[in-house]
């Protein structure tokens, strides 16, 4: 008889502890989704700036059509990879990051080529766009850092006791992180 009385008592105690953990997991899941939205906003800002940048460079760099085409194609490819907040797995984030990395590489090549056009470098519109793009890259880095911090807090919460007992039954799953791009561990070499 005592055994049967202890089961309801156990369930009551578990439910008291679980509501606190559940609410924490919900809050942190929402923080992850909000942080993801900020990452997405910054990448969209970059995509919006690229169109203006390409059009500005086109006026000066008529012979660099191949590079401009690659930037436009990379931008189109990057906008095709969409990861929704409820699909933040390691694999989906890697796909998203790879598409954005291709765009970053194309932009880097475009910026290097513009060094060959003194009139373009002196153009105020181009200078403004370049500064905006640089600022946006910094915002992207910060948004990614904040996203990773939110993911770390959430993943830690769903893995710690007693939350780990509830997380799986309520559908709280591990979220993926942004990671450094391949080759980022090597410092670029500068030669004069």
N, C-alpha and C positions, 0 to 999 in steps of 0.2 A: 504494500500500500504506500509506503514512504517513497518507493521508487517512482510510482505514478505521480505523486505530488511534486517530486523534484523536476519532472519533465516540464510541466507548465511554468514552474518557477524559473527554470533555465531559459525557456522561450521568452518570458517576460524580461529577464535580465538582458538577454541577447538583443531583444528588440530595442531596449533603452539605449544600449551601446551602439546599435546599428544605426539608429536615426541620426545620431551625431556624425558618425562616419559617412553615412549616406549623403547627408547634406554637404559635408565637406567635399566628397567626391564630385557631387553635382556642381558645386561652386568652382572647383578646380577644372572640371571639364569645360565649363563655360569660359573660364580664363584662357584655356588652351585654344578654344574656338575663336575667342576675341583676338588673341595674339596672332592666330593664323590669318584672320581677316586683315590685320594690319600688314602682315607680310604680303598678302595678296594685293592690298591697296598700293603698297610701294612699288611692287612689280608692275602694276597697271600704270602707275605714274610714269615709270620708266618707258613702258611701251608707248604711252601717249607722246612723250618727248621725242622718241626716236623718229617718228614720222616727220616732225618739224626739222630735226637734225639732218635727216637724209635729204629733204628738199633743199635745205640751205647748202649742203655740200654739193648737191647736183649742179647748182648754178656755177660753181667754181671748178669742180673736179669732173669734167665731162669724160675724161679718159679712164676713170675709175669705176666704170659701170659694173664690172664684175663684183667688186667689193660692195658697192651699194646694193646690188641684187642679193648678195649673200646676207647682208644685214636685214633687208626686207623679208627674205625667206626665213631667217632665224627668228625674226619677230613673229611672223605668222605661225611658225612651228611652236614657239613658246606660248602663244595664246591658245593653242589647241590643247595643251596639257592642262587640265583643270582638276584640282583635287579639292573635294568638298570637305568641310570640317569633320564630318563623321567618317571620313576615309583616310585619316592621317596615319597610315601604316608606314613602316620604314620603306617598303618598296614603292609606294605611291609618292612619297616625298623625294626619293632618289630619282624617279622619273621626272618629277617637276623640276628638281634641281638640275638634272642633266639638260633639259630643254632650256632653262634659263642660263646655264653655263655656255651653251652654244651661242646664245645671243650675246653674252658677255664677251666671248672670244671674237665674234664678228665686230662688235663695237670697238674692241681694243684695236683690231686691225684698221678699222675706219679712222680712229683717232690718230694712229701712227701715220697713215697716208696723208692726213690733212696737214701734217708738218711740211709737206712738199709744196704747199700752196700758201705763200706769204699773204696774198690778198685775203684769203679765207681766214687765216689766223687773225688778221687785223679787223675783220668784219665784226661789228658790235653784236649783231644778232647771233652769229656763231659763238662768240665768246659767252654771251648770256646763256645760250643753250648748253654749252659745254659746262658752265658753272652749275646750271640746274641739274644736269645729268650727274655731275660729280656729287652734288648734294644728295641726289636721289640714291646713288650707290651707297652713300653713308647711311641714309635712312633705311635702306634695305638691310644693311649689315646690323643695324641696331634692332630692327624689327625681328630679324632672324634670331638674334641673341635673346631678345625678350620672349620669343616663341619657345626657344629651347629651355629657358628658365621655367616657363609655365609648364612645359611638358615634363621637366624633371620633377617639379613639385607634385604634379598629378600622378606620374608614374610611381613616385616614392609613396604617395598616399595609398594607392591601390595595392601596393606590394607589402605594406606593413600591417602587422596584426593589430586589431581584429578586422581591419578593412579588407584584407585579402580574402577573408572568408565570405564577405558580402559582395565584393567587386564582380566576381565572375557571375554570380547568380543575378545580379542586376544589370549585366551587360557592360560594365566598365572594363575596357580593354586598353592595353598598353598603346601609347601613341609613339610615333616615330620622331626622330630628331633631324634637323639639318646638320649635315656634316661638311667638312672642308672638301673642296673640289680636289680631284685627283691631281697630284703634283704640287699642291699648295704648300706642302712641307718643305719644298726646296725654294730657297730664296732666289729671286731673279738675279742674273748676273748683269752688271752694268760695265760696259767697256767704252773707253774713249779712244 
